[in-house]
């Protein structure tokens, strides 16, 4: 036992379930059988697929990650356990190969109770037997509900009030197993007859071996056969929709939801290897969840009135709550929300143009593009947070400039009012949401960008950094592609730009200097609250932006930028992986807080550190440390270039 006297160990175990139920004499006996072990951060204590544990571990200090290997080679996080928690009982009692991998997440001190006395306790003590029998079922259930349980623990989303039972749903449980199929050479007349007989709206076209090739739906029959005047003897291969989106039967339901939303499809082929075993549709998911990203996005594309469009963010909020509870990763959730925001903007553009036409102001006088900037440009915007944008219209002769600009100013103002009607809040004093500042011709925008690159000081760059996250949501011209080429050429001429951008980015530092409490704002309306954007996310965004621009990359999404610069060798793989985990964790925490705070009030990513649970605090502290290392790296790499 080393330096740990028996009384201290006994007092500690009295706080640990189920050891707290033992009589003093029995507890002293158990304490005498225990050993104290130290495991450094990163050490694997139990490896899935290998020999079962020989001890029950009781964590005294530190924490461990409990993960489950997946067929893809990835590790599914099942649980994070800390002080007073136990691990090792599952494989020990089953006597089989370990199901989970247990790895020290930080330096770990743990008491170890050997196999034999632990089994005696379980067999001879009803409290231990009930506790660890439940523990077995709980761990097995955790595999099915891992995403939800982890997300709840990490993000604190218990208050969202959605049915946690949804999290265990697998594709194999929801899919249609009796799939109607036919071969590519089947005439459409025969395929339609089969669909009618089975009373289904689609038929899957497969290879002779069973691999899916495409899908023929009622819509395809109407549009590609009847309306097109095609012969009833036409083969289904000629009119089918290519059906290349697949998913495994053991995937979680939330993964199917996100895949459909990401690719804009309503069906996924469920394949076991090359073999088709079922089909899952957004209708199948809606029956379970009550909402579907695909369904909401489809409705956005059909809306013709602003008042109907204004109701869509509220519906999307419910979908995002579901995805959060279902354990959607930060990357997937941002993809879904980014797609929704893009579709809402595109619909708002059409509605506003139609309104101006009905008012007699005509269509757009010249071609234009609508660019997303900042968080929207990176596809990292939270629901109903500020939409930063730029309107770029084609160059015109000086005599037409005033009239053209006047039309686009009114158009842009209409879009801003539409976004406000949809519940989007604009940041006070934001430059990127002022129609007059954000509506310019191509030459005017190009001139502004070149001025920032050539001469803007760090203080000025802090106001415009989000412009370098530009992305075209609607484009009638090739302005974005042309601008990137000119920007990259300008970087070569004005190398000091990256250094000045780095100095501008260094003004925000994650609060890693705390001892017992986080550093929070101490003044103003939101005193004693932690700003997740400023404290954690913005430093990553800014460092990733600088590195991407340095490498002449056109990606704007932060995780994509980090992945790209890692592949180019700027970041080490293990450090990059730590960054992705830290960024993903804080992003999910931010999404949860914004969803909770978005009840008719201005949404924010502010949180009270006192509201965090033990696991959240540990994860957040570790995330701050990793993020600070990234910022130090970026500063060291680019600080010497500010005067070039």
C-alpha positions as CSV (number, residue, x, y, z in Angstrom):
1,X,0.0,0.0,0.0
2,X,3.0,2.3,0.1
3,X,2.3,5.7,1.7
4,X,-1.5,5.2,1.9
5,X,-2.5,4.0,5.4
6,X,-5.4,1.7,5.8
7,X,-7.7,4.1,7.6
8,X,-7.5,6.6,4.7
9,X,-8.3,3.8,2.2
10,X,-11.1,2.6,4.3
11,X,-12.6,6.2,4.6
12,X,-12.3,6.5,0.8
13,X,-14.1,3.2,0.1
14,X,-16.9,4.2,2.4
15,X,-17.8,6.8,-0.2
16,X,-17.8,4.2,-3.1
17,X,-20.8,2.1,-4.1
18,X,-21.2,-0.8,-3.2
19,X,-18.3,-0.9,-0.8
20,X,-20.2,1.6,1.4
21,X,-22.6,-1.2,2.3
22,X,-19.9,-3.4,3.9
23,X,-19.5,-3.7,7.7
24,X,-16.3,-2.2,9.1
25,X,-14.7,-5.6,9.8
26,X,-15.4,-6.8,6.3
27,X,-14.3,-3.5,4.7
28,X,-11.0,-3.7,6.6
29,X,-10.5,-7.2,5.3
30,X,-11.1,-6.1,1.7
31,X,-8.8,-3.1,2.1
32,X,-6.0,-5.4,3.3
33,X,-6.3,-7.4,0.0
34,X,-6.0,-4.3,-2.2
35,X,-3.0,-2.9,-4.1
36,X,-2.4,0.6,-5.2
37,X,-1.5,1.1,-8.8
38,X,-0.3,4.1,-10.9
39,X,-1.0,4.4,-14.6
40,X,0.4,7.3,-16.7
41,X,-1.9,9.2,-19.1
42,X,-2.4,7.2,-22.3
43,X,-1.6,3.8,-20.9
44,X,-4.0,1.0,-21.9
45,X,-5.1,-0.9,-18.8
46,X,-7.5,-3.3,-20.4
47,X,-7.4,-4.0,-24.2
48,X,-10.6,-5.1,-26.0
49,X,-10.2,-8.6,-27.5
50,X,-7.4,-9.6,-25.2
51,X,-7.4,-11.5,-21.8
52,X,-10.0,-10.5,-19.3
53,X,-9.1,-8.3,-16.4
54,X,-7.5,-9.9,-13.3
55,X,-8.7,-7.1,-11.0
56,X,-11.5,-4.8,-10.1
57,X,-10.2,-1.3,-10.3
58,X,-11.5,1.5,-8.1
59,X,-10.4,4.9,-9.2
60,X,-9.0,7.1,-6.5
61,X,-7.7,9.9,-8.7
62,X,-7.8,10.6,-12.4
63,X,-10.0,9.3,-15.1
64,X,-10.2,6.6,-17.8
65,X,-11.9,6.3,-21.2
66,X,-13.9,3.2,-21.9
67,X,-14.2,2.6,-25.6
68,X,-15.5,-0.1,-28.0
69,X,-13.6,-1.0,-31.2
70,X,-15.7,-0.6,-34.4
71,X,-15.4,-2.5,-37.7
72,X,-14.1,0.7,-39.3
73,X,-11.1,0.7,-36.9
74,X,-12.4,3.7,-35.0
75,X,-13.1,3.6,-31.2
76,X,-16.6,4.4,-30.0
77,X,-16.5,6.2,-26.7
78,X,-18.8,4.4,-24.3
79,X,-18.0,6.2,-21.0
80,X,-15.6,8.4,-19.1
81,X,-15.1,7.3,-15.5
82,X,-13.4,9.2,-12.7
83,X,-13.0,9.3,-8.9
84,X,-15.1,6.7,-7.1
85,X,-15.9,4.8,-10.3
86,X,-15.0,1.2,-11.0
87,X,-14.0,-0.8,-14.1
88,X,-12.9,-4.3,-15.0
89,X,-15.8,-6.1,-13.6
90,X,-17.4,-7.0,-16.9
91,X,-14.6,-9.1,-18.4
92,X,-13.6,-10.4,-14.9
93,X,-17.0,-11.9,-14.1
94,X,-17.7,-13.1,-17.6
95,X,-14.2,-14.7,-17.9
96,X,-14.2,-14.0,-21.6
97,X,-12.1,-11.7,-23.8
98,X,-12.4,-8.1,-22.8
99,X,-15.2,-6.3,-24.7
100,X,-14.0,-2.8,-23.9
101,X,-10.7,-1.0,-24.0
102,X,-9.9,1.0,-20.9
103,X,-7.2,3.7,-21.2
104,X,-6.0,6.3,-18.7
105,X,-7.3,9.7,-19.9
106,X,-5.0,11.4,-17.3
107,X,-2.5,10.1,-14.7
108,X,-4.4,7.6,-12.7
109,X,-4.2,6.2,-9.2
110,X,-6.4,3.2,-8.6
111,X,-6.9,0.5,-6.0
112,X,-7.0,-3.0,-7.4
113,X,-9.0,-5.8,-5.8
114,X,-7.8,-9.2,-7.2
115,X,-10.1,-11.6,-9.1
116,X,-10.7,-14.2,-6.3
117,X,-11.8,-12.0,-3.4
118,X,-13.9,-9.9,-5.8
119,X,-15.7,-12.9,-7.0
120,X,-16.3,-14.0,-3.4
121,X,-17.8,-10.6,-2.6
122,X,-20.2,-10.8,-5.6
123,X,-21.2,-14.4,-4.8
124,X,-21.6,-13.9,-1.0
125,X,-23.0,-10.4,-0.8
126,X,-26.4,-9.6,-2.3
127,X,-25.6,-5.8,-2.5
128,X,-22.4,-6.6,-4.6
129,X,-24.3,-9.2,-6.6
130,X,-27.1,-6.8,-7.5
131,X,-24.7,-3.9,-8.2
132,X,-22.3,-5.7,-10.5
133,X,-25.1,-7.7,-12.2
134,X,-26.7,-4.4,-13.0
135,X,-23.2,-3.2,-14.0
136,X,-23.0,-6.0,-16.6
137,X,-26.3,-5.1,-18.2
138,X,-25.5,-1.4,-17.9
139,X,-22.2,-1.8,-19.8
140,X,-23.8,-4.0,-22.5
141,X,-26.6,-1.4,-22.9
142,X,-24.0,1.3,-23.0
143,X,-22.8,-0.1,-26.3
144,X,-26.2,0.5,-27.8
145,X,-26.7,3.9,-26.1
146,X,-23.1,5.0,-26.1
147,X,-23.5,8.1,-28.2
148,X,-26.4,9.4,-26.1
149,X,-24.9,8.7,-22.7
150,X,-21.6,10.2,-23.7
151,X,-23.2,13.3,-25.2
152,X,-25.4,13.8,-22.1
153,X,-22.4,13.5,-19.8
154,X,-20.2,15.7,-22.0
155,X,-22.7,18.4,-23.0
156,X,-25.2,18.4,-20.1
157,X,-28.2,17.9,-22.4
158,X,-30.5,16.1,-19.9
159,X,-32.7,19.1,-19.8
160,X,-33.6,18.9,-23.5
161,X,-36.3,16.4,-22.5
162,X,-36.2,14.1,-25.6
163,X,-36.8,10.4,-25.3
164,X,-33.5,8.8,-24.5
165,X,-34.8,5.4,-25.8
166,X,-34.2,6.7,-29.3
167,X,-30.5,6.5,-28.9
168,X,-30.4,2.7,-29.0
169,X,-32.0,2.4,-32.4
170,X,-30.0,0.6,-35.0
171,X,-30.5,0.7,-38.8
172,X,-31.2,-3.1,-38.8
173,X,-34.1,-2.5,-36.4
174,X,-35.8,0.2,-38.5
175,X,-35.0,-0.8,-42.1
176,X,-37.4,-2.5,-44.5
177,X,-36.1,-6.0,-44.8
178,X,-38.4,-7.3,-47.6
179,X,-36.9,-5.1,-50.3
180,X,-38.5,-5.2,-53.7
181,X,-35.7,-5.6,-56.3
182,X,-35.2,-6.2,-60.0
183,X,-32.3,-6.6,-62.5
184,X,-31.1,-3.7,-64.6
185,X,-32.6,-5.1,-67.8
186,X,-36.1,-5.3,-66.4
187,X,-38.6,-3.2,-68.4
188,X,-40.2,-0.2,-66.5
189,X,-43.6,-1.7,-67.2
190,X,-42.8,-4.8,-65.3
191,X,-41.1,-2.9,-62.5
192,X,-44.2,-0.6,-62.1
193,X,-46.4,-3.7,-62.0
194,X,-44.3,-5.2,-59.2
195,X,-44.5,-1.9,-57.2
196,X,-48.2,-1.8,-57.6
197,X,-48.6,-5.4,-56.4
198,X,-46.4,-4.8,-53.4
199,X,-47.9,-1.3,-52.7
200,X,-44.5,0.3,-52.4
201,X,-43.2,3.5,-53.9
202,X,-39.8,2.3,-55.1
203,X,-37.9,-0.7,-56.4
204,X,-34.1,-1.3,-56.0
205,X,-32.1,-2.2,-59.1
206,X,-29.4,-4.7,-58.2
207,X,-26.6,-6.6,-59.9
208,X,-27.1,-10.4,-60.2
209,X,-25.0,-10.8,-57.1
210,X,-27.2,-8.6,-55.1
211,X,-25.2,-5.3,-54.9
212,X,-27.4,-2.2,-55.3
213,X,-27.0,-0.2,-58.5
214,X,-29.9,2.3,-58.3
215,X,-33.5,3.0,-57.3
216,X,-36.6,3.6,-59.3
217,X,-39.3,5.6,-57.5
218,X,-42.9,6.7,-58.4
219,X,-41.4,10.1,-59.1
220,X,-38.9,8.6,-61.6
221,X,-41.8,6.8,-63.4
222,X,-43.8,10.1,-63.7
223,X,-40.9,12.3,-64.7
224,X,-38.5,10.1,-66.6
225,X,-41.0,7.7,-68.2
226,X,-44.5,9.1,-68.6
227,X,-43.6,12.8,-69.0
228,X,-40.6,12.1,-71.2
229,X,-42.7,9.8,-73.4
230,X,-40.4,6.8,-72.9
231,X,-41.5,3.4,-74.0
232,X,-42.9,1.0,-71.4
233,X,-40.3,-1.5,-72.5
234,X,-37.4,0.8,-71.6
235,X,-35.0,-0.9,-69.1
236,X,-35.0,0.4,-65.6
237,X,-31.3,1.0,-65.8
238,X,-32.0,3.8,-68.3
239,X,-34.3,5.8,-66.0
240,X,-33.3,4.8,-62.5
241,X,-31.7,7.2,-60.0
242,X,-28.1,6.1,-59.2
243,X,-28.2,4.6,-55.7
244,X,-24.7,4.8,-54.3
245,X,-25.4,5.9,-50.7
246,X,-25.2,2.9,-48.4
247,X,-25.0,2.2,-44.7
248,X,-24.2,-0.8,-42.6
249,X,-27.1,-2.6,-40.7
250,X,-25.3,-2.1,-37.3
251,X,-25.0,1.6,-37.7
252,X,-26.9,3.8,-35.4
253,X,-30.2,5.5,-36.5
254,X,-28.6,8.9,-36.0
255,X,-25.9,8.0,-38.5
256,X,-28.6,7.2,-41.1
257,X,-30.4,10.5,-40.3
258,X,-27.2,12.5,-40.8
259,X,-26.1,10.7,-44.0
260,X,-29.5,11.4,-45.6
261,X,-29.3,15.0,-44.6
262,X,-25.8,15.4,-45.8
263,X,-26.4,13.9,-49.2
264,X,-30.0,15.2,-49.7
265,X,-31.4,11.7,-50.2
266,X,-34.5,10.0,-48.8
267,X,-33.3,6.4,-48.9
268,X,-30.2,4.5,-48.0
269,X,-29.3,1.0,-49.2
270,X,-28.4,-1.1,-46.2
271,X,-25.6,-3.5,-47.2
272,X,-23.8,-6.2,-45.4
273,X,-20.6,-6.3,-47.4
274,X,-21.6,-6.2,-51.0
275,X,-25.1,-7.7,-50.3
276,X,-28.2,-5.7,-50.1
277,X,-30.1,-6.6,-46.9
278,X,-32.6,-3.7,-46.6
279,X,-33.5,-0.1,-47.2
280,X,-34.0,2.6,-44.7
281,X,-35.9,5.8,-45.5
282,X,-36.4,9.2,-43.9
283,X,-40.0,8.1,-43.2
284,X,-38.7,5.1,-41.2
285,X,-36.6,7.5,-39.1
286,X,-39.4,10.1,-38.8
287,X,-41.7,7.3,-37.4
288,X,-39.2,6.9,-34.5
289,X,-37.8,10.4,-33.9
290,X,-40.8,12.5,-35.0
291,X,-38.5,14.7,-37.0
292,X,-36.0,14.3,-39.8
293,X,-33.3,16.7,-41.1
294,X,-34.2,15.6,-44.7
295,X,-37.8,16.3,-44.2
296,X,-37.3,19.8,-42.8
297,X,-34.8,20.7,-45.6
298,X,-37.2,19.4,-48.2
299,X,-39.9,21.6,-46.8
300,X,-37.6,24.6,-46.8
301,X,-37.1,24.2,-50.5
302,X,-40.9,24.3,-51.1
303,X,-41.7,27.3,-49.0
304,X,-43.0,30.3,-51.0
305,X,-43.9,32.8,-48.2
306,X,-41.6,34.4,-45.7
307,X,-44.0,33.7,-42.8
308,X,-43.8,29.9,-43.6
309,X,-40.0,30.1,-44.0
310,X,-39.8,31.9,-40.6
311,X,-41.2,28.7,-38.9
312,X,-38.5,26.5,-40.3
313,X,-35.7,27.3,-37.7
314,X,-38.0,26.3,-34.9
315,X,-38.5,22.9,-36.5
316,X,-34.8,22.6,-37.2
317,X,-34.1,23.3,-33.5
318,X,-36.1,20.2,-32.6
319,X,-34.1,18.2,-35.1
320,X,-30.9,19.5,-33.7
321,X,-32.0,18.6,-30.2
322,X,-32.7,15.1,-31.4
323,X,-29.3,14.8,-33.1
324,X,-27.6,16.0,-30.0
325,X,-29.4,13.5,-27.9
326,X,-28.7,10.8,-30.4
327,X,-25.0,11.5,-30.1
328,X,-24.3,13.2,-33.4
329,X,-20.6,14.3,-33.7
330,X,-19.7,17.9,-33.9
331,X,-18.7,17.5,-37.5
332,X,-22.0,15.8,-38.6
333,X,-24.1,18.3,-36.7
334,X,-22.3,21.3,-38.2
335,X,-22.8,19.7,-41.7
336,X,-26.5,19.3,-41.1
337,X,-26.9,22.8,-39.8
338,X,-24.7,24.3,-42.5
339,X,-26.9,22.6,-45.1
340,X,-30.0,23.9,-43.5
341,X,-28.7,27.4,-43.3
342,X,-27.6,27.4,-46.9
343,X,-31.0,26.1,-48.1
344,X,-32.8,28.7,-46.0
345,X,-30.7,31.5,-47.6
346,X,-31.3,30.2,-51.1
347,X,-35.0,30.2,-50.5
348,X,-34.9,33.6,-48.9
349,X,-33.1,34.9,-52.0
350,X,-35.9,33.6,-54.3
351,X,-38.7,35.0,-52.1
352,X,-37.0,38.4,-51.8
353,X,-36.4,38.6,-55.6
354,X,-40.0,37.6,-56.3
355,X,-41.2,40.3,-53.9
356,X,-39.2,43.0,-55.6
357,X,-40.5,41.9,-59.0
358,X,-44.1,42.1,-57.7
359,X,-43.3,45.6,-56.5
360,X,-42.3,46.6,-60.0
361,X,-38.6,46.9,-59.2
362,X,-37.6,44.1,-61.7
363,X,-35.1,41.3,-61.5
364,X,-31.4,41.7,-60.5
365,X,-29.9,44.1,-63.0
366,X,-26.7,42.2,-63.3
367,X,-25.3,38.8,-62.2
368,X,-24.4,38.4,-58.6
369,X,-23.2,36.0,-55.9
370,X,-24.1,35.6,-52.3
371,X,-21.1,34.7,-50.1
372,X,-21.3,33.3,-46.6
373,X,-18.6,34.7,-44.3
374,X,-17.3,33.9,-40.8
375,X,-19.1,31.0,-39.0
376,X,-21.5,30.7,-41.9
377,X,-18.6,30.6,-44.4
378,X,-17.0,27.8,-42.3
379,X,-20.3,25.9,-42.0
380,X,-19.9,26.3,-38.2
381,X,-22.8,28.6,-37.5
382,X,-25.1,27.8,-34.7
383,X,-28.9,27.9,-35.3
384,X,-30.2,31.5,-35.6
385,X,-26.8,33.1,-34.8
386,X,-25.7,36.0,-36.9
387,X,-25.5,35.3,-40.7
388,X,-22.4,37.1,-41.9
389,X,-22.5,37.7,-45.7
390,X,-21.2,39.6,-48.7
391,X,-23.2,40.4,-51.8
392,X,-21.0,40.7,-54.9
393,X,-22.5,42.1,-58.1
394,X,-20.8,42.2,-61.6
395,X,-18.9,45.3,-62.5
396,X,-20.8,47.9,-64.5
397,X,-19.9,51.2,-66.2
398,X,-19.7,54.2,-63.9
399,X,-22.9,55.7,-65.2
400,X,-24.9,52.5,-64.1
401,X,-23.2,52.0,-60.8
402,X,-25.6,54.1,-58.7
403,X,-28.8,52.4,-60.1
404,X,-27.3,48.9,-59.8
405,X,-26.1,49.5,-56.3
406,X,-29.4,50.9,-55.3
407,X,-31.2,47.7,-56.4
408,X,-28.8,45.5,-54.6
409,X,-28.9,47.6,-51.4
410,X,-32.7,47.2,-51.3
411,X,-32.4,43.5,-52.1
412,X,-29.8,43.0,-49.3
413,X,-31.9,44.9,-46.8
414,X,-34.8,42.7,-47.7
415,X,-32.6,39.6,-47.0
416,X,-31.5,41.0,-43.7
417,X,-35.1,41.7,-42.7
418,X,-36.0,38.1,-43.7
419,X,-33.3,36.7,-41.6
420,X,-34.5,38.7,-38.7
421,X,-38.0,37.4,-39.3
422,X,-36.6,33.8,-39.2
423,X,-35.2,34.5,-35.7
424,X,-31.5,35.2,-36.7
425,X,-29.9,37.6,-34.2
426,X,-27.2,40.0,-35.5
427,X,-24.2,40.9,-33.3
428,X,-24.3,44.5,-32.1
429,X,-22.1,46.6,-34.4
430,X,-21.2,43.7,-36.7
431,X,-19.7,45.0,-39.9
432,X,-20.5,41.8,-41.9
433,X,-24.3,42.2,-41.5
434,X,-24.5,45.9,-42.6
435,X,-26.1,46.0,-46.1
436,X,-24.2,49.1,-47.0
437,X,-20.9,47.7,-46.0
438,X,-21.5,44.2,-47.5
439,X,-23.0,45.1,-50.8
440,X,-20.3,45.9,-53.4
441,X,-19.2,45.3,-57.0
442,X,-16.6,42.7,-57.8
443,X,-13.9,45.3,-58.3
444,X,-14.8,47.0,-55.0
445,X,-14.6,43.8,-53.1
446,X,-11.3,42.9,-54.7
447,X,-9.9,46.3,-53.8
448,X,-10.9,45.8,-50.2
449,X,-9.3,42.4,-49.9
450,X,-6.1,43.6,-51.5
451,X,-5.9,46.5,-49.1
452,X,-6.3,44.2,-46.1
453,X,-3.6,41.9,-47.4
454,X,-1.1,44.7,-48.2
455,X,-1.5,47.1,-45.3
456,X,-4.1,46.4,-42.7
457,X,-2.7,46.4,-39.1
458,X,-3.5,43.7,-36.6
459,X,-6.2,45.8,-34.9
460,X,-8.0,46.3,-38.2
461,X,-7.6,42.6,-39.2
462,X,-9.5,41.5,-36.1
463,X,-12.6,43.1,-37.6
464,X,-12.2,41.4,-41.0
465,X,-10.6,38.0,-40.4
466,X,-14.0,36.3,-41.1
467,X,-13.9,37.6,-44.7
468,X,-11.1,35.1,-45.3
469,X,-13.6,32.3,-44.6
470,X,-15.6,33.2,-47.7
471,X,-17.8,30.6,-49.4
472,X,-20.3,31.0,-52.2
473,X,-23.8,29.9,-51.3
474,X,-25.3,31.3,-54.5
475,X,-23.1,32.1,-57.5
476,X,-23.8,33.4,-60.9
477,X,-20.2,34.4,-61.5
478,X,-16.8,32.8,-60.8
479,X,-15.8,35.6,-58.4
480,X,-14.8,33.4,-55.5
481,X,-12.5,31.2,-57.6
482,X,-10.9,34.2,-59.2
483,X,-10.5,36.0,-55.9
484,X,-8.7,33.0,-54.3
485,X,-6.2,33.0,-57.1
486,X,-5.5,36.7,-56.7
487,X,-5.3,36.4,-52.9
488,X,-2.7,33.6,-53.1
489,X,-0.6,35.7,-55.5
490,X,-0.9,38.7,-53.1
491,X,0.2,36.6,-50.1
492,X,3.5,35.9,-52.0
493,X,4.0,39.7,-52.5
494,X,3.0,40.6,-49.0
495,X,4.3,37.9,-46.8
496,X,3.9,40.1,-43.7
497,X,0.1,39.6,-43.9
498,X,0.2,36.2,-42.3
499,X,2.3,37.5,-39.4
500,X,-0.1,40.4,-38.9
501,X,-3.0,38.0,-39.0
502,X,-1.3,35.9,-36.4
503,X,-0.8,38.9,-34.1
504,X,-4.5,39.8,-34.5
505,X,-5.4,36.2,-33.7
506,X,-3.2,36.1,-30.5
507,X,-5.4,38.6,-28.7
508,X,-7.6,35.8,-27.5
509,X,-6.1,33.2,-25.2
510,X,-7.8,30.1,-23.7
511,X,-8.0,30.4,-19.9
512,X,-5.4,27.8,-19.0
513,X,-4.0,29.8,-16.1
514,X,-6.8,29.0,-13.6
515,X,-6.3,26.9,-10.5
516,X,-9.6,25.9,-9.0
517,X,-11.9,28.0,-11.2
518,X,-12.2,29.0,-14.8
519,X,-11.3,32.5,-15.9
520,X,-14.6,34.2,-16.7
521,X,-15.8,37.7,-17.6
522,X,-16.0,39.8,-14.4
523,X,-17.7,42.9,-15.8
524,X,-20.8,43.7,-17.9
525,X,-24.2,42.0,-18.4
526,X,-22.7,38.4,-18.5
527,X,-20.3,38.6,-15.6
528,X,-19.1,35.3,-14.1
529,X,-19.8,33.4,-17.3
530,X,-17.5,31.7,-19.7
531,X,-17.6,32.5,-23.4
532,X,-17.0,29.2,-25.2
533,X,-16.4,31.0,-28.6
534,X,-13.7,33.3,-27.3
535,X,-12.2,30.9,-24.7
536,X,-11.8,27.9,-26.9
537,X,-13.2,27.9,-30.4
538,X,-12.0,31.2,-31.9
539,X,-8.3,30.4,-31.1
540,X,-8.6,27.1,-33.1
541,X,-10.5,28.8,-35.9
542,X,-7.9,31.5,-36.2
543,X,-4.9,29.2,-36.1
544,X,-6.4,26.8,-38.6
545,X,-7.2,29.8,-40.9
546,X,-3.6,31.1,-40.9
547,X,-2.1,27.7,-41.6
548,X,-4.6,27.1,-44.4
549,X,-3.9,30.4,-46.0
550,X,-0.2,29.9,-45.7
551,X,-0.5,26.6,-47.6
552,X,-2.8,28.2,-50.2
553,X,-5.8,26.0,-49.3
554,X,-9.3,26.9,-50.2
555,X,-11.1,24.9,-47.5
556,X,-12.9,27.1,-45.0
557,X,-14.2,24.6,-42.4
558,X,-11.9,24.5,-39.4
559,X,-11.8,20.7,-39.1
560,X,-11.2,20.3,-42.8
561,X,-8.4,22.9,-42.6
562,X,-6.8,21.1,-39.6
563,X,-7.0,17.8,-41.5
564,X,-5.5,19.3,-44.6
565,X,-2.5,20.9,-42.9
566,X,-1.9,17.7,-40.9
567,X,-1.7,15.7,-44.2
568,X,0.8,18.3,-45.4
569,X,2.9,17.7,-42.3
570,X,2.4,21.0,-40.5
571,X,0.8,19.3,-37.5
572,X,1.7,15.9,-36.0
573,X,-1.0,13.2,-36.3
574,X,-1.4,12.7,-32.5
575,X,-1.6,16.4,-31.8
576,X,-4.1,17.0,-34.6
577,X,-6.3,14.2,-33.2
578,X,-6.2,15.8,-29.8
579,X,-7.2,19.1,-31.4
580,X,-10.1,17.5,-33.2
581,X,-11.4,15.9,-30.0
582,X,-11.0,19.2,-28.1
583,X,-12.7,21.2,-30.8
584,X,-15.4,18.7,-31.2
585,X,-16.1,18.5,-27.5
586,X,-16.4,22.3,-27.0
587,X,-18.5,22.6,-30.2
588,X,-21.0,20.1,-28.8
589,X,-21.0,21.9,-25.5
590,X,-21.6,25.2,-27.4
591,X,-24.5,23.7,-29.5
592,X,-26.1,22.4,-26.3
593,X,-25.9,25.7,-24.6
594,X,-27.2,27.6,-27.6
595,X,-30.2,25.3,-28.0
596,X,-31.0,25.6,-24.3
597,X,-30.7,29.4,-24.4
598,X,-32.6,29.8,-27.7
599,X,-36.1,30.3,-26.4
600,X,-37.0,33.6,-27.9
601,X,-33.9,35.3,-26.4
602,X,-30.6,36.1,-28.0
603,X,-28.8,32.8,-28.3
604,X,-25.3,32.6,-26.8
605,X,-22.5,30.2,-26.0
606,X,-22.1,31.6,-22.5
607,X,-22.1,29.2,-19.6
608,X,-21.7,29.3,-15.9
609,X,-18.7,27.2,-15.0
610,X,-20.4,26.2,-11.7
611,X,-23.0,24.4,-13.8
612,X,-20.4,22.0,-15.3
613,X,-20.2,18.4,-14.0
614,X,-16.9,16.8,-13.0
615,X,-16.4,15.2,-16.4
616,X,-17.2,18.4,-18.3
617,X,-14.7,20.4,-16.2
618,X,-11.9,17.9,-16.8
619,X,-12.6,17.7,-20.5
620,X,-12.8,21.5,-20.8
621,X,-9.5,22.0,-18.9
622,X,-7.8,19.5,-21.1
623,X,-9.3,21.1,-24.2
624,X,-8.0,24.5,-23.2
625,X,-4.5,23.1,-22.7
626,X,-4.5,21.5,-26.2
627,X,-5.9,24.7,-27.8
628,X,-3.3,26.8,-26.1
629,X,-0.5,24.6,-27.5
630,X,-1.9,25.2,-31.0
631,X,-2.0,28.9,-30.6
632,X,1.6,28.9,-29.3
633,X,2.6,26.9,-32.4
634,X,0.9,29.3,-34.8
635,X,2.4,32.3,-33.1
636,X,5.9,30.9,-33.1
637,X,5.6,29.9,-36.8
638,X,4.2,33.2,-38.1
639,X,5.3,35.9,-35.6
640,X,8.5,36.6,-37.4
641,X,6.7,37.4,-40.7
642,X,4.7,40.4,-39.6
643,X,7.3,42.9,-40.9
644,X,8.0,41.2,-44.2
